[in-house]
Amino acid sequence: MNNIDKLTRCANTEQTKTQKLQSHSTESAKRVKLEFIRFTAWWRMACGD
């Protein structure tokens, strides 16, 4: 294995880590949005709107 292969492998690993973090952030944002919508619907039912 030469140095170019090592650099390529390291670069791909860093790219994969970044993609996983971005995916996790997107999933978290979607989850928060859904919970907010559920809470709003629950609040309206509880208050009788």
N, C-alpha and C positions, 0 to 999 in steps of 0.2 A: 504494500500500500504506500503510495507516495503522499506528499504533503497536500497536493491538490484534492485528493480524495478525502483526506481528513478535514480540510476546510469546507468542502461541499457538504460533508456529513454534519458538521457543526452548524453550518448555515441553515440546513434543513431542519435541524432540531430546534434552533431558535425560532424559525418561522412557524413551526408546528406549535411551539409554546405560545406564541403570540396569537395564532389563530384560535387556540383553545381558550385563551383568556377573553378574546373578543366574543367568542360564542357564548361563554359563560355570562358575560356582561349583558349580552342581548337577551339571553334566557331570563336573567334576573330582572331586567327591565320589564319584560313581558309579564312575568309573574307578579311584580308589584302593580302593574297596570290592572291586571285581572282582579287582584285583591282589592284595589281601590274601587273598581266598578262593583264588586260584590258588596263591599261595605256601604257604598252609596245606596245600592238597591235595598239592602237590609235596613239602613237608616230611614229611608222613605217609607218602608212598610211599617217600621216600628212607630214612626211619628204619624202615620195615617195620611200621608200625602197622596 
